Amino acid sequence: MIFIPLILAHLLGDFLLQPNSWVADKEKKKTSSFYLYLHILVHFILALLFLGDLTLWWIAAIVAITHFIIDAVKLHLQKPKSQRTWLFVDQSLHFLVIVLLSVFYFPYLRWEDILNPENLKIVTALVFLTVPSSIFIKTIISIWTPVSVDHSKLQTESLVNAGKYIGILERLLVFVFILVNHWEGVGFMIAAKSVFRFSDLAEAKQRKLTEYVLIGTLLSFGIAILTGILIKI
């Protein structure tokens, strides 16, 4: 099996064996940086080492070449404000290359094994619990939005879109807890969020805001729990 060895080689090469000085030099000099090519060589050696078979040198070569192309594109296109986005794009593309190599060149890992009905159900549920659920919840509770609350103070003390991403993460965690039959984890999530929310709501001293947040929280947990139950049926 080559998938796990290649993932391990990638993690070591991209994170543990790449000093910050190399990254800084690459970002400054782009494809003229010596460290870019040294970085690619490290990936080739690691891939070949973890594959454990010299006859698979061509797989290590494909990993190294595609790694260079992806990194070169990222270095030339990324801007200071888009570095975070490019990090996820970069890692996703490297991961995709490894997946494609594993699928197309080794018959024991087939698309029909990955995209079977059970896996598709889980993936569909995970997607639904992200942005689609956020939109549904926001639409449902919009009719109860407390207009009397002074949001100016609250806005400055919270991260942009923090509530949206907290909701997504809590739904995904609840879904995973249900899939692995650890319902106590769901209770822990509800208790933890209640503790963190208590001080905010007490400070706001707004009953309408408290009810508004409670409705949103119960909807979020309810959707995640229902989705998990339906997937397990």
Secondary structure, DSSP 8 states (H G I E B T S, - for coil): --HHHHHHHHHIIIIIS--HHHHHHHHHHGGG-HHHHHHHHHHHHHHHHHHT-GGGHHHHHHHHHHHHHHHHHHHHH--GGGHHHHHHHHHHHHHHHHHHHHHHH-TTS-HHHHT-HHHHHHHHHHHHTTHHHHHHHHHHHGGG--TTS-HHHHHHTS-TTHHHHHHHHHHHHHHHHHHTT-HHHHHHHHHHHHHHHHHHHHHHT-HHHHHHHHHHHHHHHHHHHHHHHHHH-
